[in-house]
């Protein structure tokens, strides 16, 4: 029975640590569409499947999302 409480407490700590990571991170996992092309390798990524227009669209969406996040937040560290 003691082992049950030890495992339960450990799993609770893992869940708390993961939730803190999600709350503090707020940055989704992102790939590097076009990253292989920058190295001179002509390989299609999973997102764009080799269509450069899709890559540009996704990059514009990411820039717009970042610009929106910057306007919604106030940076108190800047003077």
Secondary structure, DSSP 8 states (H G I E B T S, - for coil): -HHHHHHHHHHHHHHHHHHHHHHHH-------TTHHHHTT-----TTTTT-HHHHHHHHHHHHHHHHHHHHH---TT--
